[in-house]
Amino acid sequence: MRPVLNGHVRPIVEFTGVTRLYGSRRALDEVHLSLRPGELAFLVGPSGAGKTTLLKLINREIRPSSGEVWVAGIAAHRIKPSRVAELRRKVGVVFQDYKLLPRLTAIENVAYGLQVGDLRISDEEARDRSLDALEAVGLGDRGDAYPHQLSGGQQQRVAIARAVVTQPSLLIADEPTGNLDVDTAWEIMDLFEDIAAWGTAVLVATHNVEIVTRLQRRVLTLVHGRLVRDQPAGQTGRMAWLASS
Amino acid sequence: MAGVIVKARFPRRRIVLTVATNLVRYLFGGAARSWARNAGGTAPALGSMTLLLVMAGLAGLTGFALHNLEQVEAGQASLLHVYLRDDTTGADILVLENRLAGDPRVASVTYVTKAEALQRAQRIPGLPQLADASDSNPFPASLDVQVKSIDDVAAIDGSVRYDLAVDPLYPTSYDRGAYQRIRAVLLGVAVAATAFLGLLGFVAVTVTMNSIKGAIHSRRDEITIMQLVGAPRWMVRGPFVVEGAITGVLAGSVAAAITFGLTWLGMSAAAGTFTQFAPGVTVTVAGIAAAAVVLTGLALGSGSSLISLRRHMET
């Protein structure tokens, strides 16, 4: 664990000179960034810019070729495989394709995420906490529905409930609105804002220019693996360049 | 309730119960469900593993019987019959007997008279007719020398062959190389059986690995979710190992039943012949072999799964 620096809130995510190579190709090139608790940030850039690679490094699905990745006080760049699960319990993940188990109901999907991560959680506790999470995402009354009985937006809400039910320090989302219509996408973004307001850092990789522009949150721009722009919240402007990328 | 101390059970027992329930549900239940779903894909693995285990079980019992036969042969081969001249004196026999008894390589020396040799011959199939064909007793008296090590039989034979008391035409029962030939044949059989079982084992492991690869592929979403919600590695991999173990135990059980059944049938049908050809193989031995077959199936199934997981599952 990293020591807490006096007078500073320790970042939830900290990249220091991170490079990730795939063969001779640089997917990420000397990236420096940090994310504070409760911060909502967007990760933007053209396809192949390195957004997914960056998210995978945070969740220790891959290791950096060089540099340091710290997540919730854990050195993800040098963590032993046996401790990866510990890191992942601090990170909630949301995918574009939801990744819900079709044979389980909404509440079972959420409880599954809770119990396989911690076997000490009883059925009653898992059910209570899952119901709370579903209510927080506005699906308290659809707990017994199977994924195929839910709309895309509702399925994504269940996925978000599953990601936050463990009360992670960080939520990462890879194109979470990619399969949703505009109105539903806004609802999901509202949820992310709420989650950030509870104190969880939220990092969203997206191509949705309208959302990024209108929400006026921090924007991290990757191009060819380099972090070319880090715009603080409220200073994102119209970002017409993003639409053309 | 003020002032009353309420005694409550420490919640550890409840936690243990909860962990056990979740383990059974996600590890064993999940594996059983997945096995049932992929039963079609598992069938080739089950078949090849059953075949391997049946062969292994029967080969094991055959090997045990051959080992016992070899022991019997070794015991017989290290018993040297020193045939005595018909006209030798008791003193010469005594001198030879004492010399052999004093040899540290010799375990025991027994004098067998002509009459005892005849009695013994009459118990051997075919020989009574030969004995009856002659008016006199054609079997010589002998000194039966039990040599401690089969390797010393040749040296003992050399030391007695030209003794005054020994028959010069047919001095001893020593047959150079007979035992070695038996051993060579048994070794050849063992090598061939091991090679065949090795090949069959390779096929069974490969087929099982492929079936587990199929199971990993069909459950990739579940695996991804488990990995991303922070399930420990053993929790993610465990169901596949259990799944492989289920295949192994099922194949082992079928193979054990076949192995035991065939042995029992053999014993029931022709007990005398069976004992002669497979000495030492009893119902208990067949039961132990069947249990070993089940355990081998368990090890083979879970081991194949582990290899497959190492190859096909990302961390």
Interface residues (C-beta under 8 A of the other chain):
Chain A: N59 E61 P81 S82 V84 A85 E86 L87 R88 R89 K90 V93 K99 L101 Y112 G113 L114 Q115 V116 G117 L119 R120 I121 S122 D123 R162 T166
Chain B: R14 I15 T18 V19 T21 N22 L23 Y26 D221 E222 T224 I225 M226 Q227 L228 V229 G230 A231 P232 R233 M235 E314 T315
